[in-house]
Amino acid sequence: MQLNDESHRPKANRNAARKVSMNKGYTPDGFAERVFHLHIRVTGDNDELYFRDFLQDHPKVAKDYETLKLSLWKPYEHDRDGYAEAKGDFVRKYTERARDEYGTRY
């Protein structure tokens, strides 16, 4: 698999200086047989780890996240960027809470 072919599309990202996401398998007609996401982060950008830990330690928040994701599934089934944006406020809110709760865990 090569990242320079046209099948790898960069995902829109408001923190582009800190994060790059490359996706393969999203087509105008839906999903390919296999879909791949490659997330590249700079050292010290551990937001996903904080968010993951917070969900593991707070089952109610994890359930709320599941409910949100399921509610967004069909409206954004073929719009990965829109789906990520629609979850964004929730993810940012609980990532910030996780950073407050866990301090400098990572």
DRENDO-1510 file (C-alpha; in Angstrom, 1 decimal, always signed):
<recs>
REC; n; res; u; v; w
REC; 1; MET; +0.0; +0.0; +0.0 .
REC; 2; GLN; +1.4; +3.4; -1.0 .
REC; 3; LEU; +0.2; +6.7; +0.4 .
REC; 4; ASN; +0.9; +8.7; -2.7 .
REC; 5; ASP; -1.7; +7.0; -4.9 .
REC; 6; GLU; -5.0; +8.8; -5.6 .
REC; 7; SER; -7.0; +6.3; -3.4 .
REC; 8; HIS; -5.7; +7.8; -0.2 .
REC; 9; ARG; -7.6; +11.0; +0.6 .
REC; 10; PRO; -6.5; +13.4; +3.4 .
REC; 11; LYS; -9.3; +14.0; +5.9 .
REC; 12; ALA; -10.2; +17.6; +6.7 .
REC; 13; ASN; -8.8; +18.6; +10.0 .
REC; 14; ARG; -9.0; +21.9; +11.9 .
REC; 15; ASN; -5.7; +21.0; +13.7 .
REC; 16; ALA; -3.8; +20.2; +10.5 .
REC; 17; ALA; -0.4; +21.3; +12.0 .
REC; 18; ARG; -0.8; +18.6; +14.7 .
REC; 19; LYS; -2.7; +15.8; +13.0 .
REC; 20; VAL; -2.9; +14.1; +9.6 .
REC; 21; SER; -5.5; +11.5; +8.8 .
REC; 22; MET; -5.4; +9.5; +5.6 .
REC; 23; ASN; -8.4; +7.4; +4.5 .
REC; 24; LYS; -8.7; +4.8; +1.9 .
REC; 25; GLY; -11.9; +3.0; +0.8 .
REC; 26; TYR; -14.4; +5.8; +0.6 .
REC; 27; THR; -15.8; +6.2; -2.8 .
REC; 28; PRO; -18.6; +8.4; -4.3 .
REC; 29; ASP; -20.8; +5.3; -4.4 .
REC; 30; GLY; -20.1; +4.2; -0.8 .
REC; 31; PHE; -17.5; +2.0; +0.8 .
REC; 32; ALA; -14.9; -0.2; -0.9 .
REC; 33; GLU; -14.6; -3.8; +0.3 .
REC; 34; ARG; -12.0; -2.6; +2.8 .
REC; 35; VAL; -11.6; +0.8; +4.5 .
REC; 36; PHE; -8.4; +2.1; +6.1 .
REC; 37; HIS; -7.7; +5.0; +8.4 .
REC; 38; LEU; -4.2; +6.1; +9.1 .
REC; 39; HIS; -3.8; +8.7; +11.9 .
REC; 40; ILE; -0.5; +10.5; +12.2 .
REC; 41; ARG; +0.1; +12.7; +15.3 .
REC; 42; VAL; +3.0; +14.8; +16.5 .
REC; 43; THR; +4.7; +13.7; +19.7 .
REC; 44; GLY; +2.7; +14.9; +22.7 .
REC; 45; ASP; -0.7; +15.0; +20.9 .
REC; 46; ASN; -2.5; +12.4; +23.0 .
REC; 47; ASP; -6.1; +13.6; +22.8 .
REC; 48; GLU; -7.3; +10.3; +21.6 .
REC; 49; LEU; -5.7; +8.5; +24.5 .
REC; 50; TYR; -7.2; +10.9; +27.0 .
REC; 51; PHE; -10.6; +10.5; +25.4 .
REC; 52; ARG; -10.4; +6.7; +25.3 .
REC; 53; ASP; -9.4; +6.6; +29.0 .
REC; 54; PHE; -12.2; +8.9; +29.9 .
REC; 55; LEU; -14.8; +6.7; +28.1 .
REC; 56; GLN; -13.3; +3.6; +29.8 .
REC; 57; ASP; -13.6; +5.2; +33.3 .
REC; 58; HIS; -17.0; +6.8; +32.8 .
REC; 59; PRO; -19.5; +4.2; +31.4 .
REC; 60; LYS; -22.4; +6.7; +31.2 .
REC; 61; VAL; -20.3; +9.0; +29.0 .
REC; 62; ALA; -19.3; +6.0; +26.9 .
REC; 63; LYS; -23.0; +5.1; +26.5 .
REC; 64; ASP; -23.9; +8.7; +25.5 .
REC; 65; TYR; -21.1; +8.6; +22.9 .
REC; 66; GLU; -22.4; +5.3; +21.6 .
REC; 67; THR; -25.9; +6.8; +21.3 .
REC; 68; LEU; -24.5; +9.9; +19.5 .
REC; 69; LYS; -22.5; +7.8; +17.1 .
REC; 70; LEU; -25.5; +5.6; +16.3 .
REC; 71; SER; -27.7; +8.7; +15.7 .
REC; 72; LEU; -25.1; +10.0; +13.2 .
REC; 73; TRP; -24.6; +6.7; +11.4 .
REC; 74; LYS; -27.2; +7.0; +8.6 .
REC; 75; PRO; -27.2; +10.8; +8.1 .
REC; 76; TYR; -23.4; +10.7; +7.6 .
REC; 77; GLU; -22.9; +7.2; +6.3 .
REC; 78; HIS; -21.0; +8.4; +3.2 .
REC; 79; ASP; -19.6; +11.6; +4.7 .
REC; 80; ARG; -16.7; +10.8; +6.9 .
REC; 81; ASP; -15.7; +14.5; +7.4 .
REC; 82; GLY; -19.3; +15.5; +8.3 .
REC; 83; TYR; -19.6; +12.6; +10.7 .
REC; 84; ALA; -16.4; +13.5; +12.5 .
REC; 85; GLU; -17.4; +17.2; +12.7 .
REC; 86; ALA; -20.9; +16.2; +14.1 .
REC; 87; LYS; -19.1; +14.3; +16.9 .
REC; 88; GLY; -16.5; +17.1; +17.4 .
REC; 89; ASP; -18.1; +19.1; +20.2 .
REC; 90; PHE; -18.8; +15.9; +22.3 .
REC; 91; VAL; -15.2; +14.6; +21.8 .
REC; 92; ARG; -13.6; +18.0; +22.6 .
REC; 93; LYS; -15.8; +18.4; +25.7 .
REC; 94; TYR; -14.8; +15.1; +27.2 .
REC; 95; THR; -11.2; +15.2; +26.0 .
REC; 96; GLU; -10.9; +18.5; +28.0 .
REC; 97; ARG; -12.5; +16.9; +31.0 .
REC; 98; ALA; -10.1; +14.0; +30.7 .
REC; 99; ARG; -7.1; +16.3; +30.6 .
REC; 100; ASP; -8.4; +18.0; +33.7 .
REC; 101; GLU; -9.0; +14.7; +35.5 .
REC; 102; TYR; -5.8; +12.9; +34.4 .
REC; 103; GLY; -3.3; +15.7; +34.3 .
REC; 104; THR; -0.1; +14.8; +32.6 .
REC; 105; ARG; -0.8; +11.1; +32.3 .
REC; 106; TYR; +0.8; +11.0; +28.9 .
</recs>
